[in-house]
Amino acid sequence: MSETKEKIEGENLGGIYYTDRITGDSGEGTLTAGKIVFTDDVSLIGLRVAQVEAMHLKQDLVLIRGKL
């Protein structure tokens, strides 16, 4: 299930890519990923999970020593 890519590019929100190996052989295409995770779980190999920014989450105020 592994893919051979000619070029791997790192990008902050490029997603998480699961693989069992990376080789130096030239192939077709480009893999853009924020994180590469090595696994031996066959169901995960070749899977890419998109990442999103969490800036849309509501901030909570935390009371510290009786002050805001």
Buried (B, 14 or more C-beta within 10 A) or exposed (E): EEEBBEEEEEEEEBBBBBBBEBEEEEEEEEBBBBEBEEEEEEEBBEBBEEBEEEEEEEEEEEEEEEEE
